[in-house]
Amino acid sequence: MRILFLLFLASCTNHQNKSFIKPDDHKVIALNIYNEIDIDSALSVLAQGECVFIETTGLGGNYTRQFSAYQTLDKRLNNEQVYNLLNNKNPRIRFAAINILHDRANQKLFKEGTMLLQNDTSVVCYASGCSKIELPLNAHIKVLNKQKNL
């Protein structure tokens, strides 16, 4: 058990490997500000970042501006507004939108969204925990579909 914990700890602090989060990769903020920014600002933050942060990062569960922007969209947009983001020109925004629909209970819109993006080969970097992952959007959708058992 100790060995597993040490391996996990090392994975979050390994700054030699490109696939791991580095302190300068994003700006960490002290608290979640999703209620303090408007939708346009949230979209701008997501569009400008290298990666989309879909959860907190690192061992401390740090909030990033990207994650707060993601939460802003999740908390303040209805299903139809999120669905409309699937047509956005920026692949990071399309990625965020399909993930939000995945996490919501509206199966109809999620299925329609996966059909809309099934041929989208835009490569998107996203960060989850300590790792960065780059995948074509349509490959990521296949992973989401397996999680939903569609």
C-alpha positions as YAML, in Angstrom:
chain: A
units: angstrom
residues:
- id: 1
  name: MET
  ca: [0.00, 0.00, 0.00]
- id: 2
  name: ARG
  ca: [2.83, 2.40, 0.83]
- id: 3
  name: ILE
  ca: [4.46, 1.71, -2.52]
- id: 4
  name: LEU
  ca: [1.25, 2.60, -4.38]
- id: 5
  name: PHE
  ca: [0.95, 5.86, -2.47]
- id: 6
  name: LEU
  ca: [4.58, 6.73, -3.19]
- id: 7
  name: LEU
  ca: [4.09, 6.00, -6.88]
- id: 8
  name: PHE
  ca: [1.01, 8.21, -6.93]
- id: 9
  name: LEU
  ca: [2.85, 10.97, -5.11]
- id: 10
  name: ALA
  ca: [5.76, 10.72, -7.54]
- id: 11
  name: SER
  ca: [3.42, 10.90, -10.53]
- id: 12
  name: CYS
  ca: [2.04, 14.23, -9.33]
- id: 13
  name: THR
  ca: [5.46, 15.71, -8.75]
- id: 14
  name: ASN
  ca: [7.31, 14.36, -11.80]
- id: 15
  name: HIS
  ca: [8.09, 17.46, -13.84]
- id: 16
  name: GLN
  ca: [10.36, 15.75, -16.37]
- id: 17
  name: ASN
  ca: [7.55, 14.01, -18.25]
- id: 18
  name: LYS
  ca: [5.52, 16.17, -20.64]
- id: 19
  name: SER
  ca: [2.27, 14.42, -19.72]
- id: 20
  name: PHE
  ca: [2.29, 15.68, -16.14]
- id: 21
  name: ILE
  ca: [1.02, 18.99, -14.83]
- id: 22
  name: LYS
  ca: [3.76, 21.49, -14.10]
- id: 23
  name: PRO
  ca: [3.29, 24.45, -11.75]
- id: 24
  name: ASP
  ca: [3.60, 26.94, -14.60]
- id: 25
  name: ASP
  ca: [1.09, 25.16, -16.86]
- id: 26
  name: HIS
  ca: [-1.87, 27.00, -15.38]
- id: 27
  name: LYS
  ca: [-2.72, 29.65, -12.90]
- id: 28
  name: VAL
  ca: [-3.98, 28.22, -9.65]
- id: 29
  name: ILE
  ca: [-6.59, 30.24, -7.85]
- id: 30
  name: ALA
  ca: [-7.45, 29.99, -4.20]
- id: 31
  name: LEU
  ca: [-11.17, 29.36, -4.52]
- id: 32
  name: ASN
  ca: [-13.90, 28.59, -6.98]
- id: 33
  name: ILE
  ca: [-15.11, 31.78, -8.66]
- id: 34
  name: TYR
  ca: [-17.71, 30.39, -11.06]
- id: 35
  name: ASN
  ca: [-20.41, 32.64, -9.65]
- id: 36
  name: GLU
  ca: [-18.23, 35.73, -10.04]
- id: 37
  name: ILE
  ca: [-17.52, 35.60, -13.79]
- id: 38
  name: ASP
  ca: [-19.85, 35.95, -16.74]
- id: 39
  name: ILE
  ca: [-20.37, 33.37, -19.47]
- id: 40
  name: ASP
  ca: [-18.35, 35.27, -22.10]
- id: 41
  name: SER
  ca: [-15.37, 35.50, -19.73]
- id: 42
  name: ALA
  ca: [-15.64, 31.78, -18.99]
- id: 43
  name: LEU
  ca: [-15.67, 30.97, -22.71]
- id: 44
  name: SER
  ca: [-12.64, 33.21, -23.23]
- id: 45
  name: VAL
  ca: [-10.70, 31.46, -20.45]
- id: 46
  name: LEU
  ca: [-11.48, 28.03, -21.93]
- id: 47
  name: ALA
  ca: [-10.62, 29.15, -25.46]
- id: 48
  name: GLN
  ca: [-7.24, 30.63, -24.49]
- id: 49
  name: GLY
  ca: [-5.88, 27.80, -22.38]
- id: 50
  name: GLU
  ca: [-3.57, 25.09, -23.61]
- id: 51
  name: CYS
  ca: [-5.63, 22.43, -21.86]
- id: 52
  name: VAL
  ca: [-9.14, 22.16, -20.51]
- id: 53
  name: PHE
  ca: [-9.14, 21.43, -16.78]
- id: 54
  name: ILE
  ca: [-12.25, 19.36, -16.06]
- id: 55
  name: GLU
  ca: [-11.50, 18.84, -12.40]
- id: 56
  name: THR
  ca: [-9.18, 20.08, -9.68]
- id: 57
  name: THR
  ca: [-5.48, 19.38, -10.13]
- id: 58
  name: GLY
  ca: [-2.68, 17.89, -8.09]
- id: 59
  name: LEU
  ca: [-2.66, 16.35, -4.65]
- id: 60
  name: GLY
  ca: [-4.16, 19.45, -3.05]
- id: 61
  name: GLY
  ca: [-7.12, 19.56, -5.40]
- id: 62
  name: ASN
  ca: [-6.26, 23.07, -6.59]
- id: 63
  name: TYR
  ca: [-8.82, 25.06, -8.54]
- id: 64
  name: THR
  ca: [-7.59, 26.59, -11.78]
- id: 65
  name: ARG
  ca: [-9.11, 29.40, -13.83]
- id: 66
  name: GLN
  ca: [-9.87, 26.78, -16.49]
- id: 67
  name: PHE
  ca: [-11.77, 24.60, -14.02]
- id: 68
  name: SER
  ca: [-13.69, 27.58, -12.67]
- id: 69
  name: ALA
  ca: [-14.63, 28.55, -16.24]
- id: 70
  name: TYR
  ca: [-15.75, 24.96, -16.88]
- id: 71
  name: GLN
  ca: [-17.87, 25.03, -13.71]
- id: 72
  name: THR
  ca: [-19.33, 28.40, -14.71]
- id: 73
  name: LEU
  ca: [-20.71, 26.85, -17.90]
- id: 74
  name: ASP
  ca: [-21.92, 23.77, -16.05]
- id: 75
  name: LYS
  ca: [-23.70, 25.71, -13.30]
- id: 76
  name: ARG
  ca: [-25.10, 28.64, -15.25]
- id: 77
  name: LEU
  ca: [-26.12, 27.29, -18.66]
- id: 78
  name: ASN
  ca: [-29.16, 25.14, -19.35]
- id: 79
  name: ASN
  ca: [-28.91, 21.97, -21.45]
- id: 80
  name: GLU
  ca: [-29.84, 23.67, -24.72]
- id: 81
  name: GLN
  ca: [-27.27, 26.45, -24.19]
- id: 82
  name: VAL
  ca: [-24.57, 23.86, -23.50]
- id: 83
  name: TYR
  ca: [-25.66, 21.88, -26.57]
- id: 84
  name: ASN
  ca: [-25.31, 25.00, -28.73]
- id: 85
  name: LEU
  ca: [-21.66, 25.27, -27.63]
- id: 86
  name: LEU
  ca: [-21.00, 22.06, -29.57]
- id: 87
  name: ASN
  ca: [-21.01, 24.26, -32.69]
- id: 88
  name: ASN
  ca: [-18.37, 26.64, -31.30]
- id: 89
  name: LYS
  ca: [-15.29, 27.08, -33.52]
- id: 90
  name: ASN
  ca: [-12.94, 26.36, -30.60]
- id: 91
  name: PRO
  ca: [-12.41, 22.62, -29.95]
- id: 92
  name: ARG
  ca: [-11.71, 23.22, -26.22]
- id: 93
  name: ILE
  ca: [-15.17, 24.74, -25.84]
- id: 94
  name: ARG
  ca: [-16.76, 21.84, -27.77]
- id: 95
  name: PHE
  ca: [-14.84, 19.46, -25.49]
- id: 96
  name: ALA
  ca: [-16.12, 21.22, -22.36]
- id: 97
  name: ALA
  ca: [-19.69, 21.19, -23.69]
- id: 98
  name: ILE
  ca: [-19.76, 17.46, -24.46]
- id: 99
  name: ASN
  ca: [-18.29, 16.69, -21.03]
- id: 100
  name: ILE
  ca: [-20.95, 18.80, -19.32]
- id: 101
  name: LEU
  ca: [-23.69, 17.02, -21.29]
- id: 102
  name: HIS
  ca: [-22.09, 13.68, -20.37]
- id: 103
  name: ASP
  ca: [-22.37, 14.51, -16.68]
- id: 104
  name: ARG
  ca: [-25.99, 15.62, -16.92]
- id: 105
  name: ALA
  ca: [-29.00, 13.33, -17.01]
- id: 106
  name: ASN
  ca: [-30.24, 14.45, -20.45]
- id: 107
  name: GLN
  ca: [-29.42, 11.34, -22.51]
- id: 108
  name: LYS
  ca: [-31.15, 12.69, -25.62]
- id: 109
  name: LEU
  ca: [-28.94, 15.79, -25.91]
- id: 110
  name: PHE
  ca: [-25.80, 13.82, -25.05]
- id: 111
  name: LYS
  ca: [-26.53, 11.28, -27.80]
- id: 112
  name: GLU
  ca: [-27.28, 14.07, -30.29]
- id: 113
  name: GLY
  ca: [-24.03, 15.77, -29.26]
- id: 114
  name: THR
  ca: [-21.99, 12.62, -29.81]
- id: 115
  name: MET
  ca: [-23.53, 12.25, -33.27]
- id: 116
  name: LEU
  ca: [-22.71, 15.88, -34.06]
- id: 117
  name: LEU
  ca: [-19.06, 15.48, -33.02]
- id: 118
  name: GLN
  ca: [-18.44, 11.89, -34.12]
- id: 119
  name: ASN
  ca: [-16.19, 13.03, -37.00]
- id: 120
  name: ASP
  ca: [-14.47, 15.86, -35.11]
- id: 121
  name: THR
  ca: [-10.76, 15.03, -35.18]
- id: 122
  name: SER
  ca: [-9.59, 18.23, -33.47]
- id: 123
  name: VAL
  ca: [-6.95, 17.26, -30.91]
- id: 124
  name: VAL
  ca: [-7.77, 18.59, -27.45]
- id: 125
  name: CYS
  ca: [-5.52, 18.60, -24.43]
- id: 126
  name: TYR
  ca: [-7.32, 18.11, -21.15]
- id: 127
  name: ALA
  ca: [-6.03, 17.81, -17.66]
- id: 128
  name: SER
  ca: [-7.43, 15.52, -15.04]
- id: 129
  name: GLY
  ca: [-5.79, 15.23, -11.66]
- id: 130
  name: CYS
  ca: [-2.04, 15.21, -12.26]
- id: 131
  name: SER
  ca: [-2.04, 14.20, -15.92]
- id: 132
  name: LYS
  ca: [-2.45, 15.87, -19.26]
- id: 133
  name: ILE
  ca: [-4.05, 13.86, -22.03]
- id: 134
  name: GLU
  ca: [-4.25, 14.77, -25.71]
- id: 135
  name: LEU
  ca: [-6.90, 13.02, -27.78]
- id: 136
  name: PRO
  ca: [-8.93, 13.75, -30.88]
- id: 137
  name: LEU
  ca: [-12.36, 14.91, -29.79]
- id: 138
  name: ASN
  ca: [-14.10, 11.97, -31.48]
- id: 139
  name: ALA
  ca: [-11.84, 9.49, -29.62]
- id: 140
  name: HIS
  ca: [-12.68, 11.16, -26.31]
- id: 141
  name: ILE
  ca: [-16.37, 10.86, -27.16]
- id: 142
  name: LYS
  ca: [-15.91, 7.11, -27.65]
- id: 143
  name: VAL
  ca: [-14.50, 6.92, -24.12]
- id: 144
  name: LEU
  ca: [-17.49, 8.88, -22.78]
- id: 145
  name: ASN
  ca: [-19.90, 6.59, -24.64]
- id: 146
  name: LYS
  ca: [-18.29, 3.54, -23.05]
- id: 147
  name: GLN
  ca: [-18.75, 5.14, -19.63]
- id: 148
  name: LYS
  ca: [-22.43, 5.69, -20.42]
- id: 149
  name: ASN
  ca: [-22.72, 2.21, -22.04]
- id: 150
  name: LEU
  ca: [-24.28, 3.68, -25.19]
...
